[in-house]
């Protein structure tokens, strides 16, 4: 059998051992990082989901508190406040029923609706309601009708 000859004769020494050991350590460390980073990303996604949910629940309480402090002066303003209260209760019921299975998208959509409801309460704080109650002036209309009737009577109709 023919013996293989190498062009570079290398004997096993301390430097070779360190090179092989470093290679193995780096390889194991890379595998560890791949697994560790994946686990961390999954954990961060779960934490982000929980943070979104907590923000939404805090906003529910903020809107509820602000809604209690609204003092509407007219029945139309009271109706506006009741509509916002009804929308808030719908969101609260949905959250209570689906709290554990809500997706991040559902949480964001619910939170967006709560932001809109909070915007209404901010506007109400400045005494500016969305609906304006207009008064109908009957005097000019009645005067115009009387003039037309007088004119028609004068012409003999």
C-alpha positions in Angstrom: 0.0 0.0 0.0 1.3 3.4 -0.9 1.9 5.9 1.7 0.5 9.4 1.2 3.0 12.1 1.5 1.9 15.6 2.4 3.7 18.6 1.1 3.7 20.2 4.5 4.6 18.1 7.4 2.6 19.3 10.4 3.1 17.9 13.8 0.5 18.1 16.5 1.4 20.9 18.8 -0.1 23.5 21.1 -1.1 26.0 18.3 -2.9 23.3 16.3 -4.9 22.3 19.4 -5.9 25.9 20.1 -7.0 26.4 16.5 -9.2 23.3 16.5 -10.6 24.2 20.0 -11.4 27.8 18.9 -13.1 26.5 15.7 -15.3 24.1 17.8 -16.1 26.8 20.3 -17.0 29.3 17.6 -19.2 26.7 15.9 -21.0 25.8 19.1 -21.5 29.5 19.9 -23.0 30.2 16.5 -25.5 27.4 16.9 -26.3 28.7 20.4 -26.9 32.3 19.0 -29.2 30.9 16.2 -31.4 29.2 18.8 -31.1 31.9 21.4 -32.1 34.7 19.0 -35.1 32.8 17.8 -36.3 32.2 21.3 -35.7 35.9 22.2 -37.7 37.1 19.1 -40.6 34.8 20.0 -40.5 36.1 23.6 -40.3 39.8 22.4 -43.3 39.2 20.1 -45.3 37.8 23.0 -44.2 40.7 25.2 -45.2 43.2 22.5 -48.6 41.6 22.2 -49.1 41.9 26.0 -47.9 45.5 25.9 -50.5 46.3 23.2 -53.2 44.6 25.2 -52.3 46.5 28.4 -52.3 49.9 26.5 -55.7 49.1 25.1 -57.1 48.2 28.5 -55.7 51.3 30.0 -57.2 53.4 27.2 -60.6 51.7 27.9 -60.4 52.9 31.5 -59.3 56.4 30.4 -62.2 56.8 28.0 -64.7 55.5 30.6 -63.4 58.0 33.1 -63.6 60.9 30.7 -67.0 59.9 29.6 -68.3 60.0 33.2 -67.0 63.6 33.5 -68.9 64.8 30.4 -71.7 67.2 31.3 -74.0 67.6 28.2 -76.4 70.6 28.4 -78.9 69.7 25.7 -80.7 66.5 24.8 -78.8 66.4 21.5 -75.4 66.6 23.3 -76.6 63.9 25.7 -77.5 61.7 22.8 -74.0 62.2 21.4 -72.5 61.1 24.7 -74.7 58.1 24.9 -73.7 57.0 21.4 -70.0 57.1 22.5 -70.9 55.3 25.7 -72.6 52.6 23.7 -69.6 52.2 21.3 -67.3 52.0 24.3 -69.5 49.3 25.9 -69.4 47.3 22.7 -65.6 47.4 22.6 -65.5 46.4 26.3 -67.8 43.5 25.8 -65.7 42.3 22.8 -62.5 42.6 24.8 -64.0 40.7 27.8 -65.2 37.8 25.7 -62.1 37.5 23.5 -59.3 38.8 25.8 -57.3 35.6 25.7 -57.6 34.9 21.9 -57.4 38.4 20.5 -54.8 38.8 17.7 -52.5 41.9 17.6 -54.5 43.2 14.6 -57.8 43.0 16.6 -56.1 44.8 19.5 -54.8 47.6 17.3 -58.2 48.0 15.7 -59.9 48.2 19.1 -57.3 50.6 20.3 -57.8 52.8 17.2 -61.6 53.0 18.0 -60.8 53.9 21.5 -58.5 56.7 20.3 -61.4 58.1 18.2 -63.7 57.9 21.3 -61.0 59.7 23.4 -60.8 62.4 20.7 -64.6 63.0 21.2 -64.1 63.4 24.9 -61.2 65.9 24.4 -63.5 67.9 22.1 -66.3 67.8 24.6 -64.0 69.1 27.3 -63.7 72.3 25.3 -67.6 72.4 25.2 -67.6 71.7 21.5 -70.0 68.9 20.7 -70.2 67.5 17.2 -73.9 67.9 16.8 -75.2 71.5 16.8 -78.9 72.1 17.7 -80.2 74.8 15.4 -83.3 76.8 16.2 -86.0 77.3 13.7 -87.2 80.9 13.4 -91.0 80.8 12.7 -91.6 84.5 12.6 -90.1 85.2 9.2 -91.8 82.1 7.7 -95.2 83.1 9.1 -94.8 86.7 8.0 -93.9 85.4 4.4 -97.0 83.1 4.4 -99.3 86.0 5.7 -98.0 88.3 2.9 -98.7 85.6 0.3 -102.1 85.0 1.7 -102.9 88.7 1.8 -101.7 89.1 -1.7 -103.8 86.2 -2.9 -106.8 87.6 -1.1 -106.3 91.0 -2.6 -106.1 89.5 -6.1 -109.3 87.6 -5.4 -108.3 84.1 -5.4 
